[in-house]
Amino acid sequence: MRALVVYESMYGNTRFVAEQIATGLRSRCDVQIIPVHEATEDLTAQADLVVAGGPTHIHGMSSSKSRAQAVAAAGKPVGGLTVEPDAAGPGLRDWFATLSQVSGKSAAAFDTRLEAAALLTGRASHGIAHRLRKHGFLLIVEPESFLVTKQDRLADGEADRARQWGADLADTLVRS
C-alpha cells in the first residue's frame, strides 16, 4: 500500500504532525510526505491513501491572506516564531483548485489548531475533508485535530497521538 501525506505548515507544527502521521503509517504502508506545493496529480494518482492536513486559520483552512498575516506575525520581534520556507506559497485551497476528480480513492484529513474548544477555534480539517469528498475521495476516518499551545508549540502527547493516528489509518486502509 502506498500513502501520500500532503501538508501545509506555517511555523512547523503541522509539518511535524504530518511527519508523525507518516511514521505511524509506515507500520503498513510505503509513505511519501510532501509540502502542498510539491503535490502533483501523478503523486496523488499513485497513492492508495491520501492524507491532507493544514493549520487552522480564522476558524478554517488558511487563505492567501491568512498565510500572509502568519508570515507578518513571525516578523515581529516579540513573537519568536520561525516561518516555514514555503509558508507564503500555495496552500491546500490552491491545491484543491487544481486537483482532478478521483474515484473512490481513500483519504483522511487533519489539522492543527489552538488548544481550546473547537467551537472557539474552528477546525480546518472539516474544510479539508469536505474538499476531499468533493473531489471524489472516500474518507476512511473522521477528520482529526492536533492541538497547539498558545506559545505555538505542539501540546503534550500530540506527537504520540499523531503517530498512533497514522498507525490506525494504516490498519483501517488494510481492512477496507
N, C-alpha and C positions, 0 to 999 in steps of 0.2 A: 504494500500500500504506500502511496505517495501523498504526503501532506505539504501544503504550501501555507506558510504563515506570513500574512501581509500586515504591516503595521504602519501607523503614523505616530510620530512622537515629537514632542516639543522640547522637554527637558530631560528625557532619558528614561522616565518611569515606564512608559508604555513599551518602549523598546526592551527594557529589562523584563517586563512581564511577558512579552512575546517570546523572548529567549527562554524563559522558564517554561512556558507552554510547550515550546519546541522540544525542550529536554524531556518533558513528560510524554510527548507524542513519540519520541524516539524509542519508547519501550516496544512499539509495534509497527512503526512507520519509518520510511525514509523521509526526512524532513528538509525542506528548504525554507529559510526565513529571510525575508527581504523587506526593505522600506518600500512604501507605496509607490514611490517614483520609479522603482525598478520592476513593478508588477506588470508583466506583459500578458497578452492574450495567450501566447504559447505556454507560458508557465502555468497559467490558470487552467488551460485545457489539459495539461499533462497530470494535474493533481487529482487524486481521488477525493481529497478533502481540502477545502479552502477555509482557513481561519483568518478572519479580518478583525482588526482592532485599532482603536484610537482613543485619544483623550476626550473627556467631556468638556466642552466649552459652551458657556451660556446655555446650559440645560440640554445640549445635544451634541451633534457632530460639529467638528470645527468647520470654519469657513475661511476664506482667504483673509477676511477682515479680522477674525479672532486669532488666526495664526500670526498676522502682523502685530496685533496687540501683545501676543505672548512673546514675540521676539523683542518688541519695545520694552516690555516689563523686565526682560533679562538684562537689558542695557542699563537699568537703574543701579546705582552703586550700592544701595542698601539691600537689594534682593538676594544677591549671591547665587542667582540662577545661571546655569550654563545651557545655552541653546544647542540642540542637536544640529548637525551640519545641514540637514535638509528641511529644517522646521519651516522655513519661509516658502518652500516649494509646494508642489501639488499635494493635496490631501486626499483622503478617501472619497470625498464628494467628487473630486475631479476624476479619480479612477473609475468610480461608478458611471460617470457620464460617458466614458469611452468604452466601457465593458460591454461585450456582446452578450446576447442571451445564451444560457446554457440549459440543459435539460436534465433536471433531477440530480445534479452533482451535489454531494454532501458538503455542508458548510457549518460554521459556527461563528458567533460574534462575541467580542468582548470589548470592554472599555476600561479606562482608569478614570476615577472620579474622586472628589474630596470625600473624606471620611465623615459623612453625615447622612441623614435620611435621603433616599433617592428623590423623594418629593421635593426636597430643597435643592439638591444638586443637579437633578436630571441624570440621564443615562444615554451616552452616545451609542451604547450597544443596541438599543432599541431601533434607532435610525439605521444603524449598520445592518441589523437583522432584516429590517423592512426592505432595504435596498437589495440585499442578497436574495430575498424571496422574489422581489420584483424582477430580478434577472434570471429567475428560474432555478435558483439553488434550493436545496432541501435542507432546512436546519435540523440537525440531529440532536441538538440540545437547546435549552433556553439560553438567551443571551446572559453573559456574566459580567459583573463589575469587580474590579480590583481596586482597593482603596489606598489613597494617598493622603498623608497628613497635611495640615496647614503649613508645615515647614517644607512642603514639596518633597517628601520622602515617602517611599512605599511603607505602608503601615506594617507593624509586626505581624508575621505569619503569612503575609500575602504572597511572598515568593514561593513558599512551600505550597500554598493553596493553588497558585498558578501551575506549578509542576504537576500537582495531583489532578487538576482540571484537564491538563494536557493528556495525562495517562488515561483518565476516564474517557476523554474524547476518542483516543485510540481504541480503547476497548469497545466503545459504542460503535465506532466505524466497522470494526471487525465483525461485530454481532449483526450489523444491518445488512 
